[in-house]
Amino acid sequence: MRIFTAILGGFLLSATVMAQTVGQQTEGGSDHLIWTEPQIAQLQQLVDARASDGLENCTISDFSQPNSATDPYRRSRLATIAANELMRAYLEGCAPASARVKWHIRSDDRLIDTQQLLMKALLRDDLTSYFDALRPRSPHYKALRAAYVTEIDAEKRAALAVNMERWRWMRLVMGEKYLLVNAASFEVTLWENNRKLKSWPVIVGKTKSPTPVFEATVSGVILNPWWEIPTSIVAEGIGSLVRNNPAAARRKGYVVQNGRYRQRPGPGNALGQMKLVMPNPYSVYLHDTPNKNLFSEPVRTFSHGCIRVGGAIDLDKTLLEGVVTPEQIDEILASRETTRLSLAKAIPIYIAYFTAEGADDGSIRYFPDVYKRDDLKLAQSEPRMDCAA
């Protein structure tokens, strides 16, 4: 048995994650919730209003059939079914599972005991707060939703709807502090309590080697890292250089150790001067780069899949506040000694893809769909990256 605890608006949910239904016993002994007519009317208003969240195409079961002598609780039973469907739409969206094949961020929202939460909402006669608490909490989602209500351009409305759907695929509770990479905006942002603290530009994967969508945990930073060169990149030319021109290979820091191709730490290292410690099955990491000139490009799809960070050392210093001083980091970098430093507390990182998001001034920023993912029907499986500079 596992306990899932989360704050949803004004509701405290401490629900056992089991295959069980939490209900309210009726006089007849059946296990279901009892709805009043005003509550059913309120539910109908919520169902009708789902279009404001881009959920107008979500099918919600009809609950208009009246009670009968043989089925005195029919409307309550049907209303409960409809409410749970609407709740799931708020939490997880309505796109088919095939649309999420490339989305490797696994939300644990499915573990929320919605029946118990719904029971509390009915007992408190507060369905509106119940559903409000299930919307994504990001300021980006709020901005997208506000724009969707008033937008008349069909193309922009479609982009707003797709990106609201993606936010529903994120975790409802993303963490007190976390990093969010938006591969479509070429940016990584540090968030705390749903407030943006700082952003850095990034370079992401080429269209033929796109950066995957996934989540990981950042536990530390490696300064002056070695680059473990993937086999595919060795085959592209580094292997030939080492064999045919070993002097030039040495100048670039390339060595072969125990059959592994590696590059020594230094300013010319493909990973630059830092790499985040964030184990993941895609071998994709945030790292520095010696090639700073590409950050001036508006569309930055140049890597093999990894994420190069502009101002990477500033990112390090921000994440390591309270652990080491900026001066100590500079000293380590100058030494060229490979050094691993742990964060005071590990934080989640989400590598995502949003082609529309809220701007600081309240407007909406739209980005090119560089990976052609806005048509959710085009989802295909994501390969493991051979990631590097």
C-alpha positions as CSV (number, residue, x, y, z in Angstrom):
1,M,0.0,0.0,0.0
2,R,1.2,3.4,-0.9
3,I,0.0,6.8,0.5
4,F,-0.4,9.6,-2.0
5,T,-0.6,13.0,-0.2
6,A,-1.3,16.3,-2.1
7,I,-2.9,19.6,-1.5
8,L,-5.6,20.3,-4.1
9,G,-6.9,23.8,-3.6
10,G,-8.7,23.8,-0.3
11,F,-8.9,20.0,-0.2
12,L,-6.4,17.8,1.7
13,L,-6.2,14.5,0.0
14,S,-4.6,11.6,1.8
15,A,-5.8,8.6,-0.2
16,T,-4.6,5.1,-0.3
17,V,-3.6,4.2,-3.9
18,M,-5.6,1.0,-4.3
19,A,-8.1,-0.4,-6.6
20,Q,-11.1,0.6,-4.5
21,T,-14.0,3.0,-4.6
22,V,-14.5,5.4,-1.7
23,G,-18.2,6.3,-1.6
24,Q,-21.0,7.2,0.7
25,Q,-23.3,4.5,1.9
26,T,-26.9,4.9,1.1
27,E,-29.9,3.5,2.8
28,G,-30.2,0.8,0.2
29,G,-26.7,-0.4,1.0
30,S,-25.2,0.5,-2.5
31,D,-21.9,2.3,-2.6
32,H,-22.2,5.6,-4.5
33,L,-22.5,9.3,-4.0
34,I,-25.7,11.2,-3.6
35,W,-26.1,14.4,-5.6
36,T,-28.7,17.2,-5.0
37,E,-30.4,18.8,-8.0
38,P,-28.5,22.1,-7.6
39,Q,-25.2,20.1,-7.6
40,I,-26.3,18.3,-10.8
41,A,-27.1,21.6,-12.3
42,Q,-23.7,23.0,-11.3
43,L,-22.0,19.9,-12.8
44,Q,-23.8,20.6,-16.1
45,Q,-22.4,24.2,-16.0
46,L,-18.9,22.8,-15.5
47,V,-19.3,20.4,-18.3
48,D,-20.5,23.1,-20.6
49,A,-17.6,25.4,-19.6
50,R,-14.9,22.8,-20.4
51,A,-14.4,24.5,-23.7
52,S,-12.6,27.3,-21.9
53,D,-9.8,24.8,-21.2
54,G,-9.7,23.5,-24.8
55,L,-11.6,20.4,-23.7
56,E,-14.6,20.9,-26.0
57,N,-13.9,17.7,-27.9
58,C,-13.7,15.6,-24.7
59,T,-16.7,13.2,-24.5
60,I,-18.5,13.4,-21.2
61,S,-21.3,10.8,-20.4
62,D,-24.9,12.1,-20.4
63,F,-26.4,12.3,-16.9
64,S,-29.8,13.8,-17.8
65,Q,-31.8,10.6,-17.4
66,P,-34.2,10.9,-14.5
67,N,-34.5,8.6,-11.6
68,S,-37.2,5.9,-11.6
69,A,-38.9,3.7,-9.2
70,T,-36.6,0.8,-10.0
71,D,-33.5,3.0,-10.1
72,P,-34.0,5.8,-7.6
73,Y,-30.3,6.9,-7.7
74,R,-29.8,6.8,-11.4
75,R,-29.0,10.5,-11.8
76,S,-26.5,10.5,-8.9
77,R,-24.8,7.5,-10.4
78,L,-24.6,9.0,-13.8
79,A,-23.5,12.4,-12.4
80,T,-20.6,10.7,-10.6
81,I,-19.5,9.0,-13.8
82,A,-19.6,12.3,-15.7
83,A,-17.8,14.1,-12.9
84,N,-15.0,11.6,-12.8
85,E,-14.7,11.8,-16.6
86,L,-14.4,15.6,-16.5
87,M,-11.9,15.3,-13.6
88,R,-9.8,13.0,-15.6
89,A,-10.0,15.4,-18.6
90,Y,-8.7,18.2,-16.3
91,L,-5.9,16.1,-14.9
92,E,-4.7,14.1,-17.9
93,G,-6.4,15.5,-21.0
94,C,-8.3,13.8,-23.7
95,A,-5.7,13.1,-26.4
96,P,-5.4,9.4,-27.4
97,A,-2.6,7.4,-25.8
98,S,-0.8,7.3,-29.2
99,A,-0.3,11.1,-28.9
100,R,1.7,10.7,-25.8
101,V,4.2,8.1,-27.1
102,K,7.0,10.7,-27.2
103,W,6.0,12.2,-23.9
104,H,8.1,10.4,-21.3
105,I,7.1,12.5,-18.3
106,R,4.9,10.2,-16.2
107,S,2.4,12.0,-14.2
108,D,1.3,10.4,-10.9
109,D,-2.0,12.3,-11.1
110,R,-3.6,8.9,-12.0
111,L,-3.0,7.8,-8.4
112,I,-5.3,10.5,-7.0
113,D,-8.4,9.0,-5.4
114,T,-10.9,11.1,-7.3
115,Q,-13.9,9.4,-5.8
116,Q,-12.9,10.4,-2.3
117,L,-12.1,13.9,-3.5
118,L,-15.4,14.2,-5.2
119,M,-17.2,13.0,-2.1
120,K,-15.6,15.8,-0.1
121,A,-16.6,18.3,-2.8
122,L,-20.2,17.2,-2.6
123,L,-20.2,17.2,1.2
124,R,-18.8,20.7,1.2
125,D,-21.1,21.7,-1.7
126,D,-18.2,23.2,-3.5
127,L,-17.7,21.5,-7.0
128,T,-16.2,24.6,-8.5
129,S,-13.2,24.7,-6.1
130,Y,-12.8,20.9,-6.7
131,F,-12.4,21.3,-10.4
132,D,-10.3,24.5,-10.2
133,A,-7.9,22.6,-8.0
134,L,-7.4,20.0,-10.8
135,R,-6.1,22.5,-13.4
136,P,-2.4,22.8,-14.0
137,R,-0.9,25.3,-11.7
138,S,1.7,26.8,-13.9
139,P,1.4,30.5,-14.8
140,H,1.9,29.4,-18.4
141,Y,-1.3,27.3,-18.3
142,K,-3.2,30.2,-16.8
143,A,-1.9,32.5,-19.6
144,L,-2.8,30.0,-22.3
145,R,-6.3,29.5,-20.9
146,A,-7.0,33.2,-20.7
147,A,-5.8,33.7,-24.3
148,Y,-7.8,30.7,-25.6
149,V,-11.1,32.2,-24.4
150,T,-10.7,35.3,-26.5
151,E,-8.5,34.2,-29.4
152,I,-10.3,34.1,-32.8
153,D,-7.4,33.0,-35.1
154,A,-7.9,29.3,-35.8
155,E,-4.2,28.5,-36.0
156,K,-3.4,30.2,-32.7
157,R,-6.4,28.6,-31.0
158,A,-5.1,25.2,-32.1
159,A,-1.6,25.9,-30.8
160,L,-3.1,27.1,-27.5
161,A,-5.2,24.0,-27.2
162,V,-2.3,21.6,-27.9
163,N,-0.1,23.3,-25.3
164,M,-2.8,23.3,-22.7
165,E,-3.1,19.6,-23.3
166,R,0.6,19.2,-22.8
167,W,0.4,20.9,-19.5
168,R,-2.2,18.4,-18.4
169,W,0.4,15.7,-19.1
170,M,2.7,17.3,-16.6
171,R,2.6,16.5,-12.9
172,L,0.0,18.5,-11.0
173,V,2.6,19.0,-8.3
174,M,5.9,19.5,-10.1
175,G,7.9,20.3,-7.0
176,E,8.7,23.2,-4.8
177,K,11.8,24.0,-6.9
178,Y,12.5,22.6,-10.4
179,L,14.1,23.2,-13.7
180,L,12.0,23.3,-16.9
181,V,13.6,23.0,-20.3
182,N,11.3,24.1,-23.2
183,A,12.9,22.6,-26.3
184,A,10.6,24.7,-28.5
185,S,11.6,28.0,-26.9
186,F,15.3,27.1,-26.6
187,E,15.3,28.0,-22.9
188,V,15.8,26.5,-19.5
189,T,14.1,28.1,-16.5
190,L,14.5,27.7,-12.8
191,W,11.1,27.8,-10.9
192,E,10.3,28.0,-7.2
193,N,6.8,27.9,-5.9
194,N,5.5,28.5,-9.4
195,R,7.5,31.7,-9.7
196,K,10.2,32.0,-12.4
197,L,13.6,32.8,-10.8
198,K,15.9,32.8,-13.8
199,S,16.3,31.7,-17.4
200,W,19.2,30.6,-19.7
201,P,19.2,30.1,-23.4
202,V,19.8,26.5,-24.7
203,I,20.7,24.6,-27.8
204,V,18.7,21.4,-28.4
205,G,18.8,18.4,-30.8
206,K,18.7,18.6,-34.5
207,T,15.4,17.7,-36.2
208,K,17.0,14.3,-37.1
209,S,18.1,13.8,-33.5
210,P,15.5,15.7,-31.5
211,T,15.8,16.2,-27.8
212,P,13.3,13.8,-26.1
213,V,10.7,14.8,-23.6
214,F,11.4,13.2,-20.2
215,E,12.0,13.9,-16.5
216,A,15.0,13.3,-14.3
217,T,16.4,14.5,-11.0
218,V,19.4,16.8,-10.8
219,S,21.5,15.9,-7.8
220,G,24.8,17.7,-8.6
221,V,27.2,19.3,-11.0
222,I,30.4,18.0,-12.6
223,L,33.0,20.7,-13.2
224,N,35.7,20.1,-15.8
225,P,34.0,16.9,-17.0
226,W,35.5,14.2,-19.2
227,W,33.5,13.6,-22.4
228,E,32.7,9.9,-22.9
229,I,32.3,9.9,-26.7
230,P,29.3,7.9,-28.0
231,T,30.1,5.2,-30.6
232,S,28.1,6.9,-33.3
233,I,30.1,10.1,-32.9
234,V,33.3,8.2,-32.9
235,A,32.2,6.8,-36.3
236,E,31.5,10.3,-37.6
237,G,35.2,11.2,-37.6
238,I,36.8,11.2,-34.2
239,G,37.9,7.6,-34.6
240,S,39.5,8.3,-37.9
241,L,41.3,11.4,-36.5
242,V,42.7,9.4,-33.6
243,R,44.0,6.6,-35.9
244,N,45.3,8.8,-38.7
245,N,46.5,11.9,-37.0
246,P,47.2,11.1,-33.3
247,A,49.1,14.4,-32.7
248,A,46.1,16.5,-33.8
249,A,43.8,14.2,-31.7
250,R,46.0,14.8,-28.6
251,R,45.8,18.6,-29.1
252,K,42.0,18.3,-29.1
253,G,42.2,16.2,-25.9
254,Y,41.0,12.9,-27.5
255,V,42.4,9.7,-25.9
256,V,41.5,6.0,-26.0
257,Q,41.4,4.4,-22.6
258,N,40.5,0.7,-22.2
259,G,38.8,0.8,-25.6
260,R,36.8,3.9,-24.8
261,Y,37.1,7.1,-26.7
262,R,37.2,10.1,-24.3
263,Q,38.1,13.8,-24.3
264,R,40.1,15.4,-21.5
265,P,38.6,18.3,-19.5
266,G,39.4,21.8,-20.7
267,P,37.9,24.8,-22.5
268,G,37.8,22.9,-25.8
269,N,35.9,19.9,-24.3
270,A,32.6,19.2,-26.1
271,L,30.8,19.4,-22.8
272,G,32.5,22.7,-21.9
273,Q,33.3,23.3,-18.3
274,M,30.2,21.7,-16.6
275,K,27.6,19.0,-16.8
276,L,24.6,18.4,-14.7
277,V,24.3,15.1,-12.8
278,M,20.9,13.9,-14.0
279,P,20.8,10.2,-14.8
280,N,18.3,9.2,-17.4
281,P,17.7,6.4,-19.9
282,Y,18.3,8.7,-22.9
283,S,21.9,9.8,-22.0
284,V,20.8,13.4,-22.4
285,Y,22.2,16.0,-20.2
286,L,22.5,19.8,-19.7
287,H,26.1,20.9,-20.3
288,D,28.3,23.8,-21.2
289,T,29.8,24.2,-24.7
290,P,32.9,25.8,-26.2
291,N,30.9,27.0,-29.2
292,K,29.1,30.1,-27.7
293,N,28.4,31.8,-31.1
294,L,25.4,29.6,-31.9
295,F,23.4,31.1,-29.0
296,S,22.8,34.2,-31.2
297,E,20.8,32.1,-33.6
298,P,17.0,32.4,-33.2
299,V,16.4,28.7,-33.9
300,R,18.9,26.6,-32.0
301,T,18.6,23.0,-33.2
302,F,22.3,22.0,-33.5
303,S,23.1,19.2,-31.1
304,H,22.9,15.4,-31.2
305,G,20.1,15.5,-28.6
306,C,21.8,16.9,-25.5
307,I,21.1,20.4,-24.2
308,R,23.8,23.0,-24.3
309,V,23.4,25.9,-21.9
310,G,24.3,29.5,-22.6
311,G,25.7,30.9,-19.3
312,A,26.2,27.3,-18.0
313,I,28.6,28.4,-15.2
314,D,26.0,30.9,-14.0
315,L,23.5,28.1,-13.9
316,D,26.0,26.1,-11.8
317,K,26.5,28.9,-9.4
318,T,22.8,29.5,-9.1
319,L,22.1,25.8,-8.3
320,L,25.0,25.5,-5.9
321,E,24.1,28.6,-3.8
322,G,24.7,27.8,-0.2
323,V,27.0,24.9,-1.0
324,V,30.1,26.6,-2.4
325,T,30.8,30.2,-3.3
326,P,31.1,31.5,-6.9
327,E,34.8,32.1,-6.2
328,Q,35.3,28.5,-5.2
329,I,33.7,27.4,-8.4
330,D,36.0,29.6,-10.4
331,E,39.0,28.1,-8.6
332,I,37.9,24.6,-9.4
333,L,37.4,25.5,-13.1
334,A,40.8,27.1,-13.2
335,S,42.4,23.9,-11.8
336,R,40.9,21.8,-14.6
337,E,40.5,19.0,-12.0
338,T,37.3,17.0,-12.6
339,T,35.1,17.8,-9.5
340,R,31.6,16.6,-8.6
341,L,29.6,18.8,-6.3
342,S,26.2,17.9,-4.8
343,L,23.3,20.2,-4.6
344,A,22.0,21.1,-1.1
345,K,18.8,19.3,-2.2
346,A,18.1,17.4,-5.4
347,I,15.5,19.0,-7.7
348,P,13.4,17.7,-10.5
349,I,14.1,18.6,-14.1
350,Y,11.5,18.4,-16.9
351,I,12.6,18.4,-20.5
352,A,9.4,19.4,-22.3
353,Y,8.1,20.9,-25.5
354,F,5.7,23.8,-25.6
355,T,5.2,25.8,-28.8
356,A,3.2,28.5,-26.9
357,E,3.6,29.9,-23.5
358,G,2.9,32.9,-21.4
359,A,5.3,35.9,-21.5
360,D,6.3,38.0,-18.6
361,D,4.0,40.9,-19.8
362,G,0.9,38.6,-19.9
363,S,1.0,38.1,-23.7
364,I,1.6,34.7,-25.4
365,R,4.8,33.7,-27.1
366,Y,4.5,31.4,-30.0
367,F,7.4,29.3,-31.2
368,P,8.1,27.3,-34.4
369,D,7.1,23.7,-34.2
370,V,10.6,22.6,-35.1
371,Y,10.0,18.9,-34.3
372,K,6.6,18.8,-36.0
373,R,4.9,17.6,-32.8
374,D,1.8,19.8,-32.7
375,D,-0.1,17.3,-34.7
376,L,-0.6,14.9,-31.9
377,K,-1.6,12.1,-34.3
378,L,2.0,12.0,-35.6
379,A,3.5,10.5,-32.4
380,Q,6.2,7.8,-32.9
381,S,8.5,6.1,-30.4
382,E,11.6,8.0,-29.2
383,P,15.1,6.4,-29.7
384,R,17.9,6.6,-27.2
385,M,20.1,9.6,-28.0
386,D,23.9,9.5,-28.8
387,C,24.2,12.9,-27.2
388,A,27.1,15.3,-27.3
389,A,28.1,18.7,-28.5
